[in-house]
Amino acid sequence: VVKVVLSWGEQPNPGYGLSIDRIEFTKDNEAKIYYQKHYPHPDRMYPQVIVTPTAETFVSSDYEISIHAVR
C-alpha cells in the first residue's frame, strides 16, 4: 500500500482547500487520482492564518499512480 499526499502549499487563510474527487483504476494497472482545489467563499470572512491544504489517500503498490486536476 502506498500513501499518496497532495499539497497545495501555503495559503493565506483556511478558506482554501484540496480534495480528492475520485480514483480511476485502468486495465493497464494505473490509478488515476483526480483532485479539486477549493477557493474561499467571497462573502465570508476568514482569519488571517497560514494554512497548507492537503488531501491524502491510499493505493495498492501494484498500481502506477498519476495525478490529474478536475476541470
N, C-alpha and C positions, 0 to 999 in steps of 0.2 A: 504494500500500500504506500502511495506517495501523497504527502500533504502538499496541496497547491495553495499558496497565499498570494493574493493580488493586493497591491497597494497603490494608492493614487498620489502619495507624497503628502507633504504638509499643506493643510488648507486653513484659512483664517477663522472658520467657525464650524460648529457642529451641524450646520445645515447641509453640509456636503456628505455624500455617502457613496458607497460602492456595493453592488450586489451581484451575485451570480444568477443569471437569468435561467440558464439551462445547460445541460451537458448532453451532447450527442455522441453516441458510440457508433463508429462506422465498421464496415466489414474488414477494412484494412488495419484493424487494431489501433485506431486513432480515437482519442477522446477530445472532442472539440468543446472547449469551455467558453460560453458566451457570457459576457459581463455587461453591466449597465452602470453608468455614472448618474448620481442624483445631485441636483443643484438645490441651493436654498430657495425656499418659497419667498417670492418677492414681498409679500405682505406681512411677513413675520419678522420678529426681532430675535437675534441670536447673540449670545455672549461672545465677546472677542477673546477667543481662546484657540490656540493652535491645536488642530486635530489631524490625525493621519487615518483617513478612511481605508479600511481593509475588508476583504472578503476571503473566506477560505473554504476548501472542500477537500475530500479525499478521493483518489482514483487508484485503481489497481495498477501495479507497476508493469503489468502486461501491455498497457496502452502507451502509445506515443501521444503526448499532450500538445495541443495548440490552443492559443488564446485568441478570442475574437470579440470585438465590440458589437453590441446590439445596435442596429440602426433603425 
